């Protein structure tokens, strides 16, 4: 039976608004690819990123451009040059990995020679809001060891102080989403350092890289990026967009030896996919949704 590709866009409502300095969203807009072959199905999910000119329609058009090649047996290696890095290649690449797992009856972790941790500490995002509301959100996450705090340029220090007061023991990742200038960072640096946010070294030079499957263009390239980053001695963070567990599951294969995980995308959903990952008190537990023979 020949391989068959199905691609569609889905809108997944959030349980509350997700705000960053560039805007607010109330739903996760995702693109899903399914590859059917020999009675098996492999799936992948990606999030079109408007910041890079992507939309669900443009991503679906990119996927359509490689339909014939994919259905004719295109390999992951060939895909890397057939599509540019981005959401479309991510969805197809992850679907190819998952399909191979189903056809060979071996997990993707086994195919890639990777061990997936049974528990991962993930950053839990505090959405941009008033300092009082951000403190309220942080107060409900006192057991989470790592918080990512979305801030802007208007009330950054008040927002961070409010979160720190409500969650005194959590490590903080400060995320201005391009809203800060070098001058503002310099003014805030001493106050932020006192709050326990590690910005002093970052102010001098970058020492870390954040790998996201949607930006890398799939698990294949992300694994290569991780290997290169390790060889260069860079600290590695694995991040995500607001998405479902279908997009998070492949990212878990990057976590072996990685210092930071920011994989709370499904935590924002009103309803995740069945058998999705579980997030509790800032800890993420893998599922059998993707990459495992079903």
Secondary structure by P-SEA (a helix, b strand, c coil): ccbbbbbbbbbbbbcbbbbccccccccccbbbbbbbccccccbbbbbbbccccccaaaaaaaaaaaaaaaaacccaaaaaaaccccaaaaaaaaaaaaaaaaaaccccccccbbbbbcccbbbbbbccccaaaaaaaaaacccccbbbbbbccccaaaaaaaaaaacccbbbbbbccccccaaaaaaaaaaaaaaccccccccccccbbbbbccccccaaaaaaaaaaaaaabbbbbbbcccccaaaaaaacccccccccccccccccccccccccccccccbbbbcccccccc
